[in-house]
Amino acid sequence: MDSIWAVPERPTSGTVDADTVEDFHVLLLRAWEAKVFPTIRRRFRNESERRDGLEQIRNALTLGMIDIARQTVEFLYEENGGIPRFVSELTINFT
């Protein structure tokens, strides 16, 4: 894995069971909780927004909606100083 955002290989067989997809989403969520959440926590205006925002991102990642999670992070930085470089690195690399 070259990137901190890299995730384990998806199976290459023609069928992917629900457990495999769920495991992938769990690993992705753990990576975001470890690498992204600590950085973005202070961008929220108050504790209520922080809880709601982080929950929205968690739900999006759990459902495999990675673009929604990324857009939520982009929105936090859009109004103040521009989007930082780490946000543009929030992509999935299958290795």
N, CA, C and O atoms as a CHARMM CRD file, in Angstrom:
* protein
*
  380
    1    1 MET  N      0.83900  -1.17700   0.00000 PROA 1      0.00000
    2    1 MET  CA     0.00000   0.00000   0.00000 PROA 1      0.00000
    3    1 MET  C      0.88300   1.23800   0.00000 PROA 1      0.00000
    4    1 MET  O      1.63700   1.46300   0.94700 PROA 1      0.00000
    5    2 ASP  N      0.79700   2.02500  -1.03100 PROA 2      0.00000
    6    2 ASP  CA     1.64300   3.19700  -1.17100 PROA 2      0.00000
    7    2 ASP  C      1.11300   4.40500  -0.41300 PROA 2      0.00000
    8    2 ASP  O      1.90500   5.23200   0.03900 PROA 2      0.00000
    9    3 SER  N     -0.15900   4.53000  -0.26400 PROA 3      0.00000
   10    3 SER  CA    -0.78400   5.71400   0.29700 PROA 3      0.00000
   11    3 SER  C     -1.42700   5.38700   1.63400 PROA 3      0.00000
   12    3 SER  O     -1.79200   4.24100   1.89600 PROA 3      0.00000
   13    4 ILE  N     -1.56200   6.41300   2.48300 PROA 4      0.00000
   14    4 ILE  CA    -2.27700   6.18800   3.73700 PROA 4      0.00000
   15    4 ILE  C     -3.74200   5.92500   3.47500 PROA 4      0.00000
   16    4 ILE  O     -4.45800   5.43100   4.34600 PROA 4      0.00000
   17    5 TRP  N     -4.19000   6.25500   2.27400 PROA 5      0.00000
   18    5 TRP  CA    -5.59800   6.05700   1.92000 PROA 5      0.00000
   19    5 TRP  C     -5.80900   4.73500   1.19800 PROA 5      0.00000
   20    5 TRP  O     -6.94300   4.38300   0.87400 PROA 5      0.00000
   21    6 ALA  N     -4.73800   4.00200   0.94200 PROA 6      0.00000
   22    6 ALA  CA    -4.86700   2.73500   0.24200 PROA 6      0.00000
   23    6 ALA  C     -5.61600   1.74500   1.12300 PROA 6      0.00000
   24    6 ALA  O     -5.50300   1.76800   2.34900 PROA 6      0.00000
   25    7 VAL  N     -6.36400   0.89600   0.48500 PROA 7      0.00000
   26    7 VAL  CA    -7.12500  -0.10900   1.20600 PROA 7      0.00000
   27    7 VAL  C     -6.76100  -1.48100   0.65100 PROA 7      0.00000
   28    7 VAL  O     -6.21700  -1.58300  -0.44800 PROA 7      0.00000
   29    8 PRO  N     -7.05600  -2.52900   1.40300 PROA 8      0.00000
   30    8 PRO  CA    -6.71800  -3.86400   0.92500 PROA 8      0.00000
   31    8 PRO  C     -7.39200  -4.16700  -0.40700 PROA 8      0.00000
   32    8 PRO  O     -8.40200  -3.56800  -0.77700 PROA 8      0.00000
   33    9 GLU  N     -6.80000  -5.11000  -1.10200 PROA 9      0.00000
   34    9 GLU  CA    -7.34200  -5.51000  -2.39900 PROA 9      0.00000
   35    9 GLU  C     -8.74500  -6.04500  -2.27400 PROA 9      0.00000
   36    9 GLU  O     -9.07700  -6.76600  -1.33300 PROA 9      0.00000
   37   10 ARG  N     -9.56500  -5.67700  -3.24600 PROA 10     0.00000
   38   10 ARG  CA   -10.88000  -6.29100  -3.35500 PROA 10     0.00000
   39   10 ARG  C    -10.70500  -7.62400  -4.07100 PROA 10     0.00000
   40   10 ARG  O     -9.80300  -7.78000  -4.89300 PROA 10     0.00000
   41   11 PRO  N    -11.55200  -8.56300  -3.76200 PROA 11     0.00000
   42   11 PRO  CA   -11.44500  -9.85200  -4.45200 PROA 11     0.00000
   43   11 PRO  C    -11.63700  -9.67400  -5.95100 PROA 11     0.00000
   44   11 PRO  O    -12.44100  -8.85200  -6.39200 PROA 11     0.00000
   45   12 THR  N    -10.89400 -10.44900  -6.72600 PROA 12     0.00000
   46   12 THR  CA   -10.99300 -10.33100  -8.17700 PROA 12     0.00000
   47   12 THR  C    -11.97000 -11.33200  -8.77200 PROA 12     0.00000
   48   12 THR  O    -12.21500 -11.31800  -9.97800 PROA 12     0.00000
   49   13 SER  N    -12.51800 -12.18400  -7.95400 PROA 13     0.00000
   50   13 SER  CA   -13.48100 -13.15500  -8.48200 PROA 13     0.00000
   51   13 SER  C    -14.75200 -12.43400  -8.91700 PROA 13     0.00000
   52   13 SER  O    -14.99500 -11.29200  -8.52800 PROA 13     0.00000
   53   14 GLY  N    -15.54400 -13.10400  -9.71600 PROA 14     0.00000
   54   14 GLY  CA   -16.74900 -12.49900 -10.26900 PROA 14     0.00000
   55   14 GLY  C    -17.80800 -12.18100  -9.23400 PROA 14     0.00000
   56   14 GLY  O    -18.64900 -11.31400  -9.46800 PROA 14     0.00000
   57   15 THR  N    -17.79000 -12.85100  -8.10500 PROA 15     0.00000
   58   15 THR  CA   -18.79900 -12.60000  -7.08200 PROA 15     0.00000
   59   15 THR  C    -18.14300 -12.04400  -5.82600 PROA 15     0.00000
   60   15 THR  O    -17.10200 -12.52100  -5.37400 PROA 15     0.00000
   61   16 VAL  N    -18.77800 -11.04000  -5.29000 PROA 16     0.00000
   62   16 VAL  CA   -18.30900 -10.44000  -4.04100 PROA 16     0.00000
   63   16 VAL  C    -19.45600 -10.55700  -3.05200 PROA 16     0.00000
   64   16 VAL  O    -20.55400 -10.05600  -3.29600 PROA 16     0.00000
   65   17 ASP  N    -19.19600 -11.21700  -1.94200 PROA 17     0.00000
   66   17 ASP  CA   -20.27700 -11.39700  -0.97500 PROA 17     0.00000
   67   17 ASP  C    -20.45100 -10.14400  -0.11900 PROA 17     0.00000
   68   17 ASP  O    -19.57100  -9.28500  -0.06900 PROA 17     0.00000
   69   18 ALA  N    -21.57800 -10.05600   0.54000 PROA 18     0.00000
   70   18 ALA  CA   -21.93200  -8.88300   1.34300 PROA 18     0.00000
   71   18 ALA  C    -20.94000  -8.66500   2.48100 PROA 18     0.00000
   72   18 ALA  O    -20.65400  -7.52400   2.84400 PROA 18     0.00000
   73   19 ASP  N    -20.41100  -9.75400   3.04900 PROA 19     0.00000
   74   19 ASP  CA   -19.44500  -9.62700   4.14000 PROA 19     0.00000
   75   19 ASP  C    -18.16500  -8.93700   3.68700 PROA 19     0.00000
   76   19 ASP  O    -17.59000  -8.13600   4.42300 PROA 19     0.00000
   77   20 THR  N    -17.72600  -9.24800   2.48300 PROA 20     0.00000
   78   20 THR  CA   -16.50900  -8.62800   1.94500 PROA 20     0.00000
   79   20 THR  C    -16.71300  -7.12700   1.75600 PROA 20     0.00000
   80   20 THR  O    -15.84600  -6.32600   2.10300 PROA 20     0.00000
   81   21 VAL  N    -17.85300  -6.75900   1.20900 PROA 21     0.00000
   82   21 VAL  CA   -18.15200  -5.32900   1.00200 PROA 21     0.00000
   83   21 VAL  C    -18.24600  -4.61800   2.33800 PROA 21     0.00000
   84   21 VAL  O    -17.73200  -3.51000   2.49200 PROA 21     0.00000
   85   22 GLU  N    -18.89900  -5.24800   3.30400 PROA 22     0.00000
   86   22 GLU  CA   -19.02300  -4.64700   4.62900 PROA 22     0.00000
   87   22 GLU  C    -17.65900  -4.48800   5.28400 PROA 22     0.00000
   88   22 GLU  O    -17.39000  -3.45600   5.89900 PROA 22     0.00000
   89   23 ASP  N    -16.79000  -5.49300   5.16300 PROA 23     0.00000
   90   23 ASP  CA   -15.44200  -5.41100   5.71900 PROA 23     0.00000
   91   23 ASP  C    -14.66600  -4.26000   5.09400 PROA 23     0.00000
   92   23 ASP  O    -13.95100  -3.54000   5.79000 PROA 23     0.00000
   93   24 PHE  N    -14.80400  -4.08700   3.79600 PROA 24     0.00000
   94   24 PHE  CA   -14.14300  -2.99000   3.10100 PROA 24     0.00000
   95   24 PHE  C    -14.59700  -1.64600   3.66800 PROA 24     0.00000
   96   24 PHE  O    -13.76900  -0.76900   3.91600 PROA 24     0.00000
   97   25 HSD  N    -15.90200  -1.47600   3.87300 PROA 25     0.00000
   98   25 HSD  CA   -16.43000  -0.21900   4.40100 PROA 25     0.00000
   99   25 HSD  C    -15.98100   0.02200   5.84100 PROA 25     0.00000
  100   25 HSD  O    -15.72000   1.16100   6.22900 PROA 25     0.00000
  101   26 VAL  N    -15.89200  -1.03600   6.62300 PROA 26     0.00000
  102   26 VAL  CA   -15.41800  -0.91500   8.00500 PROA 26     0.00000
  103   26 VAL  C    -13.95700  -0.45400   8.01600 PROA 26     0.00000
  104   26 VAL  O    -13.59300   0.43200   8.78900 PROA 26     0.00000
  105   27 LEU  N    -13.13000  -1.04900   7.16800 PROA 27     0.00000
  106   27 LEU  CA   -11.72000  -0.64700   7.09400 PROA 27     0.00000
  107   27 LEU  C    -11.57900   0.80000   6.63600 PROA 27     0.00000
  108   27 LEU  O    -10.74600   1.54300   7.15500 PROA 27     0.00000
  109   28 LEU  N    -12.38800   1.19100   5.67400 PROA 28     0.00000
  110   28 LEU  CA   -12.35300   2.56100   5.18800 PROA 28     0.00000
  111   28 LEU  C    -12.75100   3.53600   6.28900 PROA 28     0.00000
  112   28 LEU  O    -12.10100   4.56500   6.47200 PROA 28     0.00000
  113   29 LEU  N    -13.79900   3.22300   7.00900 PROA 29     0.00000
  114   29 LEU  CA   -14.24400   4.08100   8.11100 PROA 29     0.00000
  115   29 LEU  C    -13.16100   4.19100   9.17600 PROA 29     0.00000
  116   29 LEU  O    -12.90300   5.28400   9.67900 PROA 29     0.00000
  117   30 ARG  N    -12.53100   3.09300   9.52400 PROA 30     0.00000
  118   30 ARG  CA   -11.44400   3.13100  10.52600 PROA 30     0.00000
  119   30 ARG  C    -10.29800   4.02700  10.06300 PROA 30     0.00000
  120   30 ARG  O     -9.73600   4.78400  10.85400 PROA 30     0.00000
  121   31 ALA  N     -9.95500   3.93900   8.78300 PROA 31     0.00000
  122   31 ALA  CA    -8.87200   4.78200   8.25800 PROA 31     0.00000
  123   31 ALA  C     -9.24200   6.25800   8.36400 PROA 31     0.00000
  124   31 ALA  O     -8.41600   7.07800   8.76400 PROA 31     0.00000
  125   32 TRP  N    -10.46300   6.59600   8.01400 PROA 32     0.00000
  126   32 TRP  CA   -10.90000   8.00000   8.10900 PROA 32     0.00000
  127   32 TRP  C    -10.93400   8.45700   9.56400 PROA 32     0.00000
  128   32 TRP  O    -10.52000   9.57500   9.87100 PROA 32     0.00000
  129   33 GLU  N    -11.42000   7.60600  10.45700 PROA 33     0.00000
  130   33 GLU  CA   -11.47500   7.97900  11.87500 PROA 33     0.00000
  131   33 GLU  C    -10.07500   8.22400  12.43000 PROA 33     0.00000
  132   33 GLU  O     -9.89600   9.08300  13.29300 PROA 33     0.00000
  133   34 ALA  N     -9.09400   7.48900  11.95300 PROA 34     0.00000
  134   34 ALA  CA    -7.72300   7.63800  12.43600 PROA 34     0.00000
  135   34 ALA  C     -6.99000   8.80500  11.77900 PROA 34     0.00000
  136   34 ALA  O     -6.22300   9.50000  12.44600 PROA 34     0.00000
  137   35 LYS  N     -7.21000   9.03100  10.49000 PROA 35     0.00000
  138   35 LYS  CA    -6.40300   9.99600   9.74400 PROA 35     0.00000
  139   35 LYS  C     -7.11200  11.32300   9.45000 PROA 35     0.00000
  140   35 LYS  O     -6.47800  12.37800   9.46700 PROA 35     0.00000
  141   36 VAL  N     -8.40800  11.27700   9.18400 PROA 36     0.00000
  142   36 VAL  CA    -9.11900  12.48300   8.74100 PROA 36     0.00000
  143   36 VAL  C     -9.84700  13.16400   9.89200 PROA 36     0.00000
  144   36 VAL  O     -9.74300  14.38100  10.05000 PROA 36     0.00000
  145   37 PHE  N    -10.57500  12.41200  10.68800 PROA 37     0.00000
  146   37 PHE  CA   -11.39200  13.00800  11.73900 PROA 37     0.00000
  147   37 PHE  C    -10.60500  13.89900  12.69800 PROA 37     0.00000
  148   37 PHE  O    -11.07300  14.99100  13.01900 PROA 37     0.00000
  149   38 PRO  N     -9.42900  13.47700  13.17000 PROA 38     0.00000
  150   38 PRO  CA    -8.69200  14.36500  14.07900 PROA 38     0.00000
  151   38 PRO  C     -8.34800  15.72000  13.44400 PROA 38     0.00000
  152   38 PRO  O     -8.29400  16.73400  14.13900 PROA 38     0.00000
  153   39 THR  N     -8.12100  15.73600  12.15600 PROA 39     0.00000
  154   39 THR  CA    -7.75400  16.97000  11.45900 PROA 39     0.00000
  155   39 THR  C     -8.95200  17.88600  11.25100 PROA 39     0.00000
  156   39 THR  O     -8.83200  19.10700  11.35700 PROA 39     0.00000
  157   40 ILE  N    -10.10000  17.30300  10.95600 PROA 40     0.00000
  158   40 ILE  CA   -11.25500  18.14300  10.62500 PROA 40     0.00000
  159   40 ILE  C    -12.10400  18.52100  11.83100 PROA 40     0.00000
  160   40 ILE  O    -12.97400  19.38300  11.71300 PROA 40     0.00000
  161   41 ARG  N    -11.88300  17.91100  12.97200 PROA 41     0.00000
  162   41 ARG  CA   -12.72100  18.16700  14.16000 PROA 41     0.00000
  163   41 ARG  C    -12.82700  19.65500  14.48300 PROA 41     0.00000
  164   41 ARG  O    -13.91200  20.13900  14.80700 PROA 41     0.00000
  165   42 ARG  N    -11.75100  20.36400  14.40200 PROA 42     0.00000
  166   42 ARG  CA   -11.74900  21.78600  14.79200 PROA 42     0.00000
  167   42 ARG  C    -12.39500  22.69400  13.75200 PROA 42     0.00000
  168   42 ARG  O    -12.58300  23.88200  14.01300 PROA 42     0.00000
  169   43 ARG  N    -12.73500  22.16700  12.58700 PROA 43     0.00000
  170   43 ARG  CA   -13.34700  22.98000  11.53800 PROA 43     0.00000
  171   43 ARG  C    -14.83400  23.22000  11.77100 PROA 43     0.00000
  172   43 ARG  O    -15.41300  24.12500  11.16900 PROA 43     0.00000
  173   44 PHE  N    -15.45200  22.43400  12.62600 PROA 44     0.00000
  174   44 PHE  CA   -16.86600  22.61800  12.91500 PROA 44     0.00000
  175   44 PHE  C    -17.04800  23.78900  13.88000 PROA 44     0.00000
  176   44 PHE  O    -16.17800  24.05200  14.71000 PROA 44     0.00000
  177   45 ARG  N    -18.16700  24.48500  13.77200 PROA 45     0.00000
  178   45 ARG  CA   -18.41100  25.69400  14.58200 PROA 45     0.00000
  179   45 ARG  C    -18.69000  25.38600  16.04500 PROA 45     0.00000
  180   45 ARG  O    -18.30900  26.15900  16.92400 PROA 45     0.00000
  181   46 ASN  N    -19.34400  24.28000  16.31200 PROA 46     0.00000
  182   46 ASN  CA   -19.68000  23.94700  17.69600 PROA 46     0.00000
  183   46 ASN  C    -19.80500  22.42000  17.82800 PROA 46     0.00000
  184   46 ASN  O    -19.70800  21.68200  16.84700 PROA 46     0.00000
  185   47 GLU  N    -20.01900  21.98400  19.05100 PROA 47     0.00000
  186   47 GLU  CA   -20.06200  20.54500  19.32700 PROA 47     0.00000
  187   47 GLU  C    -21.22100  19.85400  18.61500 PROA 47     0.00000
  188   47 GLU  O    -21.07400  18.72900  18.13800 PROA 47     0.00000
  189   48 SER  N    -22.35200  20.51100  18.54100 PROA 48     0.00000
  190   48 SER  CA   -23.51100  19.93400  17.86400 PROA 48     0.00000
  191   48 SER  C    -23.22600  19.70300  16.37700 PROA 48     0.00000
  192   48 SER  O    -23.52100  18.63400  15.84400 PROA 48     0.00000
  193   49 GLU  N    -22.65600  20.70300  15.71800 PROA 49     0.00000
  194   49 GLU  CA   -22.29000  20.56100  14.30900 PROA 49     0.00000
  195   49 GLU  C    -21.22400  19.48700  14.12600 PROA 49     0.00000
  196   49 GLU  O    -21.24300  18.73900  13.14800 PROA 49     0.00000
  197   50 ARG  N    -20.29900  19.41700  15.07200 PROA 50     0.00000
  198   50 ARG  CA   -19.23100  18.41200  14.99800 PROA 50     0.00000
  199   50 ARG  C    -19.82800  17.00800  15.04500 PROA 50     0.00000
  200   50 ARG  O    -19.50400  16.15900  14.21500 PROA 50     0.00000
  201   51 ARG  N    -20.70100  16.77200  16.02300 PROA 51     0.00000
  202   51 ARG  CA   -21.34200  15.45100  16.13700 PROA 51     0.00000
  203   51 ARG  C    -22.10500  15.10200  14.86500 PROA 51     0.00000
  204   51 ARG  O    -21.95500  14.01100  14.31600 PROA 51     0.00000
  205   52 ASP  N    -22.93300  16.05200  14.40100 PROA 52     0.00000
  206   52 ASP  CA   -23.74500  15.81000  13.20200 PROA 52     0.00000
  207   52 ASP  C    -22.87800  15.59200  11.96400 PROA 52     0.00000
  208   52 ASP  O    -23.14400  14.69200  11.16700 PROA 52     0.00000
  209   53 GLY  N    -21.85500  16.40600  11.80400 PROA 53     0.00000
  210   53 GLY  CA   -20.98000  16.30300  10.64200 PROA 53     0.00000
  211   53 GLY  C    -20.20100  15.00500  10.60600 PROA 53     0.00000
  212   53 GLY  O    -20.12400  14.35200   9.56600 PROA 53     0.00000
  213   54 LEU  N    -19.62600  14.62900  11.73100 PROA 54     0.00000
  214   54 LEU  CA   -18.87100  13.38500  11.78700 PROA 54     0.00000
  215   54 LEU  C    -19.78900  12.18200  11.59600 PROA 54     0.00000
  216   54 LEU  O    -19.40700  11.19300  10.97100 PROA 54     0.00000
  217   55 GLU  N    -20.99700  12.27300  12.13500 PROA 55     0.00000
  218   55 GLU  CA   -21.96200  11.18700  11.94000 PROA 55     0.00000
  219   55 GLU  C    -22.36900  11.07400  10.47400 PROA 55     0.00000
  220   55 GLU  O    -22.52300   9.96900   9.95500 PROA 55     0.00000
  221   56 GLN  N    -22.54200  12.20800   9.81200 PROA 56     0.00000
  222   56 GLN  CA   -22.87700  12.19700   8.38500 PROA 56     0.00000
  223   56 GLN  C    -21.77100  11.52700   7.57700 PROA 56     0.00000
  224   56 GLN  O    -22.04000  10.72800   6.68000 PROA 56     0.00000
  225   57 ILE  N    -20.52900  11.86000   7.90300 PROA 57     0.00000
  226   57 ILE  CA   -19.39900  11.25900   7.20200 PROA 57     0.00000
  227   57 ILE  C    -19.32500   9.76200   7.48700 PROA 57     0.00000
  228   57 ILE  O    -19.10200   8.96600   6.57500 PROA 57     0.00000
  229   58 ARG  N    -19.51200   9.37700   8.74900 PROA 58     0.00000
  230   58 ARG  CA   -19.50400   7.94800   9.10400 PROA 58     0.00000
  231   58 ARG  C    -20.56200   7.17700   8.31900 PROA 58     0.00000
  232   58 ARG  O    -20.29000   6.11700   7.75500 PROA 58     0.00000
  233   59 ASN  N    -21.76900   7.72900   8.29300 PROA 59     0.00000
  234   59 ASN  CA   -22.86000   7.05300   7.57300 PROA 59     0.00000
  235   59 ASN  C    -22.54600   6.92400   6.08700 PROA 59     0.00000
  236   59 ASN  O    -22.79000   5.87700   5.48800 PROA 59     0.00000
  237   60 ALA  N    -22.00900   7.98100   5.49400 PROA 60     0.00000
  238   60 ALA  CA   -21.66700   7.93400   4.07100 PROA 60     0.00000
  239   60 ALA  C    -20.62100   6.85700   3.80500 PROA 60     0.00000
  240   60 ALA  O    -20.74800   6.09500   2.84700 PROA 60     0.00000
  241   61 LEU  N    -19.60300   6.78900   4.63200 PROA 61     0.00000
  242   61 LEU  CA   -18.55200   5.78100   4.44000 PROA 61     0.00000
  243   61 LEU  C    -19.08500   4.37000   4.66900 PROA 61     0.00000
  244   61 LEU  O    -18.72100   3.44300   3.94500 PROA 61     0.00000
  245   62 THR  N    -19.93600   4.20600   5.66200 PROA 62     0.00000
  246   62 THR  CA   -20.51400   2.90300   5.94800 PROA 62     0.00000
  247   62 THR  C    -21.33700   2.39500   4.77100 PROA 62     0.00000
  248   62 THR  O    -21.38100   1.19500   4.50300 PROA 62     0.00000
  249   63 LEU  N    -21.98900   3.32400   4.07100 PROA 63     0.00000
  250   63 LEU  CA   -22.81400   2.95700   2.91900 PROA 63     0.00000
  251   63 LEU  C    -22.03100   2.94500   1.61300 PROA 63     0.00000
  252   63 LEU  O    -22.59700   2.68400   0.55200 PROA 63     0.00000
  253   64 GLY  N    -20.72600   3.22600   1.68500 PROA 64     0.00000
  254   64 GLY  CA   -19.89400   3.20100   0.48800 PROA 64     0.00000
  255   64 GLY  C    -19.97600   4.46700  -0.34900 PROA 64     0.00000
  256   64 GLY  O    -19.54500   4.46900  -1.50200 PROA 64     0.00000
  257   65 MET  N    -20.51600   5.53200   0.20200 PROA 65     0.00000
  258   65 MET  CA   -20.66100   6.79600  -0.52900 PROA 65     0.00000
  259   65 MET  C    -19.46200   7.69700  -0.22600 PROA 65     0.00000
  260   65 MET  O    -19.58100   8.71300   0.45900 PROA 65     0.00000
  261   66 ILE  N    -18.32100   7.30000  -0.74700 PROA 66     0.00000
  262   66 ILE  CA   -17.05800   7.96400  -0.46400 PROA 66     0.00000
  263   66 ILE  C    -17.05500   9.40300  -0.97000 PROA 66     0.00000
  264   66 ILE  O    -16.51200  10.28900  -0.31000 PROA 66     0.00000
  265   67 ASP  N    -17.65300   9.64300  -2.12700 PROA 67     0.00000
  266   67 ASP  CA   -17.70100  11.00100  -2.67400 PROA 67     0.00000
  267   67 ASP  C    -18.46600  11.95200  -1.76900 PROA 67     0.00000
  268   67 ASP  O    -18.08400  13.11500  -1.63300 PROA 67     0.00000
  269   68 ILE  N    -19.53800  11.47800  -1.14700 PROA 68     0.00000
  270   68 ILE  CA   -20.31400  12.31300  -0.22600 PROA 68     0.00000
  271   68 ILE  C    -19.46000  12.67300   0.98500 PROA 68     0.00000
  272   68 ILE  O    -19.46500  13.82300   1.42500 PROA 68     0.00000
  273   69 ALA  N    -18.73800  11.71500   1.52100 PROA 69     0.00000
  274   69 ALA  CA   -17.86400  11.97500   2.66500 PROA 69     0.00000
  275   69 ALA  C    -16.79700  13.00000   2.29300 PROA 69     0.00000
  276   69 ALA  O    -16.52300  13.92200   3.06100 PROA 69     0.00000
  277   70 ARG  N    -16.20100  12.84100   1.12700 PROA 70     0.00000
  278   70 ARG  CA   -15.16300  13.76400   0.66300 PROA 70     0.00000
  279   70 ARG  C    -15.72600  15.16700   0.45300 PROA 70     0.00000
  280   70 ARG  O    -15.08700  16.15200   0.82400 PROA 70     0.00000
  281   71 GLN  N    -16.91300  15.26600  -0.13600 PROA 71     0.00000
  282   71 GLN  CA   -17.53400  16.56600  -0.36000 PROA 71     0.00000
  283   71 GLN  C    -17.86000  17.25900   0.95300 PROA 71     0.00000
  284   71 GLN  O    -17.77000  18.48300   1.04800 PROA 71     0.00000
  285   72 THR  N    -18.23500  16.49300   1.96100 PROA 72     0.00000
  286   72 THR  CA   -18.50700  17.06400   3.28000 PROA 72     0.00000
  287   72 THR  C    -17.24100  17.69700   3.85000 PROA 72     0.00000
  288   72 THR  O    -17.28600  18.79500   4.40600 PROA 72     0.00000
  289   73 VAL  N    -16.12600  17.01000   3.71200 PROA 73     0.00000
  290   73 VAL  CA   -14.85500  17.56400   4.19100 PROA 73     0.00000
  291   73 VAL  C    -14.47800  18.80500   3.38700 PROA 73     0.00000
  292   73 VAL  O    -14.02900  19.79700   3.96200 PROA 73     0.00000
  293   74 GLU  N    -14.65300  18.76600   2.07500 PROA 74     0.00000
  294   74 GLU  CA   -14.35200  19.92800   1.23700 PROA 74     0.00000
  295   74 GLU  C    -15.16500  21.13900   1.67200 PROA 74     0.00000
  296   74 GLU  O    -14.64100  22.25200   1.71700 PROA 74     0.00000
  297   75 PHE  N    -16.42600  20.93600   1.98800 PROA 75     0.00000
  298   75 PHE  CA   -17.30000  22.02900   2.40400 PROA 75     0.00000
  299   75 PHE  C    -16.78300  22.71000   3.66900 PROA 75     0.00000
  300   75 PHE  O    -16.90600  23.92700   3.81200 PROA 75     0.00000
  301   76 LEU  N    -16.20800  21.93500   4.58500 PROA 76     0.00000
  302   76 LEU  CA   -15.68800  22.50500   5.82600 PROA 76     0.00000
  303   76 LEU  C    -14.57200  23.51600   5.56900 PROA 76     0.00000
  304   76 LEU  O    -14.40100  24.46300   6.33600 PROA 76     0.00000
  305   77 TYR  N    -13.82800  23.31900   4.50900 PROA 77     0.00000
  306   77 TYR  CA   -12.67600  24.16500   4.22200 PROA 77     0.00000
  307   77 TYR  C    -12.94700  25.20600   3.15400 PROA 77     0.00000
  308   77 TYR  O    -12.14700  26.12300   2.96600 PROA 77     0.00000
  309   78 GLU  N    -14.04100  25.08000   2.46300 PROA 78     0.00000
  310   78 GLU  CA   -14.33400  25.92300   1.31100 PROA 78     0.00000
  311   78 GLU  C    -14.38600  27.41500   1.65100 PROA 78     0.00000
  312   78 GLU  O    -13.87400  28.23500   0.88900 PROA 78     0.00000
  313   79 GLU  N    -14.99200  27.77300   2.77400 PROA 79     0.00000
  314   79 GLU  CA   -15.20400  29.17300   3.13100 PROA 79     0.00000
  315   79 GLU  C    -13.98300  29.83000   3.77100 PROA 79     0.00000
  316   79 GLU  O    -13.85500  31.05400   3.72900 PROA 79     0.00000
  317   80 ASN  N    -13.09900  29.05300   4.35200 PROA 80     0.00000
  318   80 ASN  CA   -11.97500  29.61200   5.11300 PROA 80     0.00000
  319   80 ASN  C    -10.63400  29.13400   4.58800 PROA 80     0.00000
  320   80 ASN  O    -10.15600  28.07100   4.98400 PROA 80     0.00000
  321   81 GLY  N    -10.03500  29.89100   3.71700 PROA 81     0.00000
  322   81 GLY  CA    -8.67200  29.59600   3.30100 PROA 81     0.00000
  323   81 GLY  C     -8.50600  28.55700   2.22200 PROA 81     0.00000
  324   81 GLY  O     -7.37200  28.24600   1.85800 PROA 81     0.00000
  325   82 GLY  N     -9.54900  28.01900   1.70800 PROA 82     0.00000
  326   82 GLY  CA    -9.41800  27.05000   0.62800 PROA 82     0.00000
  327   82 GLY  C     -9.25000  25.63200   1.11400 PROA 82     0.00000
  328   82 GLY  O     -9.00100  25.37900   2.29300 PROA 82     0.00000
  329   83 ILE  N     -9.39000  24.73100   0.19700 PROA 83     0.00000
  330   83 ILE  CA    -9.33500  23.31200   0.49400 PROA 83     0.00000
  331   83 ILE  C     -7.87600  22.87000   0.61100 PROA 83     0.00000
  332   83 ILE  O     -7.09600  23.07800  -0.31800 PROA 83     0.00000
  333   84 PRO  N     -7.49500  22.25900   1.74500 PROA 84     0.00000
  334   84 PRO  CA    -6.10200  21.82700   1.92200 PROA 84     0.00000
  335   84 PRO  C     -5.75100  20.63900   1.03600 PROA 84     0.00000
  336   84 PRO  O     -6.62300  19.94100   0.51900 PROA 84     0.00000
  337   85 ARG  N     -4.48200  20.43600   0.88300 PROA 85     0.00000
  338   85 ARG  CA    -3.98000  19.37600   0.01000 PROA 85     0.00000
  339   85 ARG  C     -4.44600  17.98900   0.43200 PROA 85     0.00000
  340   85 ARG  O     -4.72200  17.14400  -0.41900 PROA 85     0.00000
  341   86 PHE  N     -4.53700  17.74700   1.73800 PROA 86     0.00000
  342   86 PHE  CA    -4.89600  16.40000   2.17300 PROA 86     0.00000
  343   86 PHE  C     -6.29300  15.99700   1.69200 PROA 86     0.00000
  344   86 PHE  O     -6.56700  14.80800   1.53000 PROA 86     0.00000
  345   87 VAL  N     -7.17500  16.96800   1.46200 PROA 87     0.00000
  346   87 VAL  CA    -8.52000  16.63700   0.99300 PROA 87     0.00000
  347   87 VAL  C     -8.46200  16.07900  -0.41800 PROA 87     0.00000
  348   87 VAL  O     -9.20100  15.15600  -0.76100 PROA 87     0.00000
  349   88 SER  N     -7.59000  16.63800  -1.22600 PROA 88     0.00000
  350   88 SER  CA    -7.47900  16.12600  -2.59600 PROA 88     0.00000
  351   88 SER  C     -6.87800  14.72700  -2.63700 PROA 88     0.00000
  352   88 SER  O     -6.97900  14.03400  -3.65000 PROA 88     0.00000
  353   89 GLU  N     -6.25700  14.31400  -1.54600 PROA 89     0.00000
  354   89 GLU  CA    -5.67700  12.97600  -1.46100 PROA 89     0.00000
  355   89 GLU  C     -6.65300  11.93600  -0.91500 PROA 89     0.00000
  356   89 GLU  O     -6.28900  10.77100  -0.75600 PROA 89     0.00000
  357   90 LEU  N     -7.88800  12.34400  -0.62600 PROA 90     0.00000
  358   90 LEU  CA    -8.87900  11.41800  -0.09200 PROA 90     0.00000
  359   90 LEU  C     -9.49500  10.58700  -1.20600 PROA 90     0.00000
  360   90 LEU  O    -10.68200  10.70500  -1.51300 PROA 90     0.00000
  361   91 THR  N     -8.67600   9.76100  -1.79000 PROA 91     0.00000
  362   91 THR  CA    -9.13400   8.89400  -2.86500 PROA 91     0.00000
  363   91 THR  C     -8.81900   7.45400  -2.49100 PROA 91     0.00000
  364   91 THR  O     -8.04300   7.18700  -1.57400 PROA 91     0.00000
  365   92 ILE  N     -9.41600   6.56400  -3.19800 PROA 92     0.00000
  366   92 ILE  CA    -9.19200   5.14400  -2.93200 PROA 92     0.00000
  367   92 ILE  C     -8.21200   4.58500  -3.94400 PROA 92     0.00000
  368   92 ILE  O     -8.39100   4.74800  -5.15100 PROA 92     0.00000
  369   93 ASN  N     -7.18600   3.93300  -3.45200 PROA 93     0.00000
  370   93 ASN  CA    -6.22500   3.25400  -4.30300 PROA 93     0.00000
  371   93 ASN  C     -6.32700   1.76500  -4.03800 PROA 93     0.00000
  372   93 ASN  O     -6.05000   1.31600  -2.92500 PROA 93     0.00000
  373   94 PHE  N     -6.71800   0.99800  -5.03400 PROA 94     0.00000
  374   94 PHE  CA    -6.75600  -0.44400  -4.87100 PROA 94     0.00000
  375   94 PHE  C     -5.42000  -0.99800  -5.34100 PROA 94     0.00000
  376   94 PHE  O     -5.04000  -0.86600  -6.50400 PROA 94     0.00000
  377   95 THR  N     -4.71600  -1.62600  -4.39300 PROA 95     0.00000
  378   95 THR  CA    -3.39400  -2.15000  -4.71700 PROA 95     0.00000
  379   95 THR  C     -3.37500  -3.64900  -4.63700 PROA 95     0.00000
  380   95 THR  O     -2.33800  -4.26800  -4.88000 PROA 95     0.00000
